[in-house]
Amino acid sequence: RAGRQLLEALGLRERKNVDLIACPSCGRAEIDVIDVAKRAMDAFGERQLPLQVAVMGCVVNGPGEAREADLGIAAGNRRGHLFVKGRNVAVVPEDEMVDSLVEWAEFINEHGTEAAIDRADTARAEREAAKDRSALLADQGDDANDAASKIVEIRRTVDG
């Protein structure tokens, strides 16, 4: 399986199944990314959907970081923000994220990413994503990982 995935990633073999990518879960993540990614892989099973699908932990960075994915979802304010090629297309309740990923993946596989974007109310989806991004930034600030204090601690440790 790993060899097949490597060849697909290098473009040396046609992708036959979902290639699922996930963020590394920074301090901004609002979901258990590993759990959602596992549930998504289980839901996709062996379906013949040659797509790259992203599961991202937050709506602040997720859609931008995974903009090259055919389809993705990013958590925000107990909702899932679906995006196609980096464009917000829909907002679903958090407990419907995986089912929505599968539904949109099947649509994209049959009709293409442009048709998926065309069927969406992208203006509404982007407004909702912007609202959730703003709320998350207001709650956590610009540095959810508290990088500045971690750098100070690392320097103390290194300096002895």
Sine and cosine of phi, psi and omega as CSV:
sin_phi,cos_phi,sin_psi,cos_psi,sin_omega,cos_omega
0.00,0.00,-0.70,0.72,-0.01,-1.00
-0.88,0.47,-0.65,0.76,0.02,-1.00
-0.89,0.46,-0.68,0.73,0.03,-1.00
-0.88,0.47,-0.69,0.72,0.01,-1.00
-0.90,0.44,-0.63,0.78,0.03,-1.00
-0.90,0.44,-0.73,0.68,0.02,-1.00
-0.89,0.46,-0.64,0.77,0.04,-1.00
-0.90,0.43,-0.69,0.73,-0.01,-1.00
-0.89,0.45,-0.56,0.83,0.01,-1.00
-0.99,0.11,-0.06,1.00,-0.01,-1.00
0.97,0.22,0.27,0.96,-0.02,-1.00
-1.00,-0.08,-0.08,1.00,0.04,-1.00
-0.55,-0.83,0.66,-0.75,0.01,-1.00
-0.93,0.37,0.73,-0.68,0.03,-1.00
-0.94,0.34,0.71,-0.70,0.01,-1.00
-0.93,-0.38,-0.48,0.88,-0.03,-1.00
-0.82,-0.57,0.11,-0.99,0.01,-1.00
-0.87,0.50,0.72,-0.70,0.16,-0.99
-0.97,-0.25,0.97,-0.24,-0.07,-1.00
-1.00,-0.10,0.79,-0.61,0.09,-1.00
-0.89,-0.45,0.45,-0.89,0.00,-1.00
-0.61,-0.79,0.45,-0.89,0.02,-1.00
-0.96,0.26,0.28,-0.96,-0.03,-1.00
-0.99,0.15,0.07,1.00,0.06,-1.00
0.93,0.38,0.98,0.20,0.08,-1.00
-0.99,0.16,-0.09,-1.00,-0.01,-1.00
-0.91,0.41,-0.20,0.98,-0.01,-1.00
-1.00,0.03,-0.24,0.97,-0.06,-1.00
-0.84,0.55,0.72,-0.69,-0.02,-1.00
-0.96,-0.28,0.05,1.00,0.03,-1.00
-0.67,-0.74,0.21,-0.98,0.16,-0.99
-0.99,0.12,1.00,-0.07,-0.10,-0.99
-0.85,0.53,-0.67,0.75,-0.02,-1.00
-0.88,0.47,-0.69,0.73,0.01,-1.00
-0.90,0.44,-0.72,0.69,-0.01,-1.00
-0.90,0.43,-0.66,0.75,0.03,-1.00
-0.89,0.46,-0.66,0.75,0.02,-1.00
-0.90,0.43,-0.71,0.71,0.02,-1.00
-0.89,0.46,-0.61,0.80,0.03,-1.00
-0.91,0.42,-0.71,0.70,0.02,-1.00
-0.88,0.48,-0.65,0.76,0.05,-1.00
-0.89,0.45,-0.66,0.75,-0.02,-1.00
-0.92,0.38,-0.61,0.79,0.03,-1.00
-0.96,0.29,-0.51,0.86,0.03,-1.00
0.75,0.66,-0.76,-0.65,-0.01,-1.00
-0.97,-0.24,0.39,0.92,0.03,-1.00
-0.85,0.52,0.63,-0.78,0.00,-1.00
-0.99,0.11,0.97,0.25,0.01,-1.00
-0.85,-0.53,1.00,-0.09,-0.08,-1.00
-0.98,0.19,0.90,0.44,-0.08,-1.00
-0.82,-0.57,0.42,-0.91,0.18,-0.98
-0.99,-0.15,0.82,-0.58,-0.06,-1.00
-0.85,-0.53,0.71,-0.70,-0.04,-1.00
-0.92,-0.40,0.65,-0.76,0.14,-0.99
-0.89,-0.46,0.90,-0.43,-0.09,-1.00
-0.87,-0.49,0.58,-0.81,-0.12,-0.99
-0.98,0.20,-0.36,0.93,-0.02,-1.00
-0.56,-0.83,0.43,-0.90,-0.01,-1.00
-0.99,0.15,-0.17,0.99,0.01,-1.00
-0.95,0.32,-0.80,0.60,-0.07,-1.00
-0.96,-0.26,-0.44,0.90,-0.16,-0.99
-0.78,0.62,-0.85,0.53,-0.05,-1.00
-0.87,0.49,-0.58,0.81,0.02,-1.00
-0.95,0.32,-0.68,0.73,-0.02,-1.00
-0.92,0.38,-0.49,0.87,-0.05,-1.00
-0.93,-0.38,0.47,0.88,-0.09,-1.00
-0.90,0.43,-0.34,0.94,0.01,-1.00
-0.99,0.11,-0.22,0.97,0.03,-1.00
-0.92,0.39,0.52,-0.86,0.07,-1.00
-0.89,0.45,-0.62,0.79,-0.10,-1.00
-0.48,-0.88,0.54,-0.84,0.06,-1.00
-0.36,-0.93,0.15,-0.99,0.06,-1.00
-0.65,-0.76,0.63,-0.78,0.02,-1.00
-0.75,-0.66,0.68,-0.73,-0.04,-1.00
-0.99,0.15,0.53,-0.85,0.08,-1.00
-0.14,-0.99,0.87,-0.49,0.09,-1.00
0.85,0.52,0.70,0.71,0.01,-1.00
0.88,0.47,0.47,0.88,0.04,-1.00
-0.71,-0.70,0.33,-0.94,0.09,-1.00
-0.96,-0.29,0.78,-0.63,0.02,-1.00
-0.97,-0.24,0.95,-0.30,0.00,-1.00
-0.99,0.16,0.64,-0.77,0.07,-1.00
-0.67,-0.74,0.55,-0.84,0.04,-1.00
-0.86,-0.52,0.87,-0.50,-0.03,-1.00
0.77,0.64,0.65,0.76,0.06,-1.00
0.99,0.11,-0.09,1.00,-0.01,-1.00
-0.99,-0.14,0.80,-0.60,0.05,-1.00
-0.91,0.42,0.76,-0.65,-0.05,-1.00
-0.83,-0.55,-0.39,0.92,-0.05,-1.00
-0.29,-0.96,0.37,-0.93,0.08,-1.00
-0.80,-0.59,0.77,-0.64,-0.03,-1.00
-0.76,-0.65,0.40,-0.91,0.10,-1.00
-0.86,0.51,0.52,-0.86,-0.06,-1.00
-0.81,0.59,-0.63,0.78,-0.05,-1.00
-0.96,0.27,-0.08,1.00,0.04,-1.00
-0.95,-0.31,0.12,0.99,-0.09,-1.00
-0.85,0.52,-0.76,0.65,-0.07,-1.00
-0.92,0.39,-0.71,0.70,0.02,-1.00
-0.87,0.49,-0.63,0.78,0.02,-1.00
-0.92,0.40,-0.63,0.77,0.07,-1.00
-0.85,0.53,-0.72,0.69,-0.02,-1.00
-0.90,0.44,-0.71,0.70,-0.01,-1.00
-0.87,0.50,-0.74,0.67,0.00,-1.00
-0.92,0.39,-0.60,0.80,0.02,-1.00
-0.89,0.46,-0.68,0.74,0.02,-1.00
-0.90,0.43,-0.65,0.76,0.04,-1.00
-0.89,0.46,-0.73,0.68,-0.01,-1.00
-0.89,0.46,-0.66,0.76,0.01,-1.00
-0.87,0.49,-0.61,0.79,-0.04,-1.00
-0.99,0.12,-0.62,0.78,-0.16,-0.99
-0.90,-0.44,-0.28,0.96,0.00,-1.00
0.99,-0.13,0.29,-0.96,-0.05,-1.00
-0.94,0.35,-0.60,0.80,0.00,-1.00
-0.89,0.46,-0.66,0.75,0.03,-1.00
-0.91,0.42,-0.59,0.81,0.03,-1.00
-0.91,0.42,-0.68,0.74,0.03,-1.00
-0.91,0.41,-0.66,0.75,-0.01,-1.00
-0.89,0.45,-0.54,0.84,-0.04,-1.00
-0.98,0.19,-0.19,0.98,-0.12,-0.99
-1.00,-0.05,0.43,-0.90,0.18,-0.98
-1.00,-0.03,0.98,0.18,-0.11,-0.99
-0.91,0.42,-0.53,0.85,0.01,-1.00
-0.90,0.44,-0.71,0.71,0.02,-1.00
-0.91,0.42,-0.71,0.71,-0.02,-1.00
-0.88,0.47,-0.65,0.76,0.02,-1.00
-0.93,0.36,-0.63,0.78,0.07,-1.00
-0.86,0.51,-0.71,0.70,-0.01,-1.00
-0.91,0.41,-0.66,0.75,0.03,-1.00
-0.90,0.43,-0.67,0.74,0.01,-1.00
-0.89,0.46,-0.64,0.77,0.02,-1.00
-0.89,0.45,-0.70,0.71,0.00,-1.00
-0.94,0.33,-0.58,0.81,0.09,-1.00
-0.88,0.48,-0.73,0.69,-0.01,-1.00
-0.88,0.47,-0.68,0.73,0.01,-1.00
-0.89,0.45,-0.67,0.74,-0.01,-1.00
-0.92,0.40,-0.67,0.74,0.04,-1.00
-0.91,0.41,-0.62,0.78,0.03,-1.00
-0.91,0.42,-0.60,0.80,-0.02,-1.00
-0.97,0.25,-0.68,0.74,-0.12,-0.99
-0.96,-0.27,-0.25,0.97,-0.07,-1.00
0.99,0.17,-0.02,-1.00,-0.04,-1.00
-0.96,0.29,-0.37,0.93,-0.10,-0.99
-0.83,-0.55,0.99,0.17,-0.05,-1.00
-0.91,0.42,-0.36,0.93,-0.02,-1.00
-1.00,-0.05,0.00,1.00,0.00,-1.00
0.79,0.62,0.76,0.65,-0.09,-1.00
-0.87,0.50,-0.62,0.78,-0.06,-1.00
-0.87,0.50,-0.71,0.70,0.00,-1.00
-0.94,0.34,-0.52,0.86,0.04,-1.00
-0.93,0.37,-0.61,0.79,0.04,-1.00
-0.90,0.43,-0.67,0.74,0.04,-1.00
-0.87,0.49,-0.70,0.72,0.00,-1.00
-0.90,0.43,-0.66,0.75,0.03,-1.00
-0.89,0.46,-0.69,0.73,0.01,-1.00
-0.89,0.45,-0.64,0.77,0.05,-1.00
-0.87,0.49,-0.69,0.72,-0.02,-1.00
-0.91,0.42,-0.70,0.71,-0.02,-1.00
-0.92,0.39,-0.66,0.75,-0.02,-1.00
-0.95,0.30,-0.27,0.96,0.10,-0.99
1.00,0.00,0.00,0.00,0.00,0.00
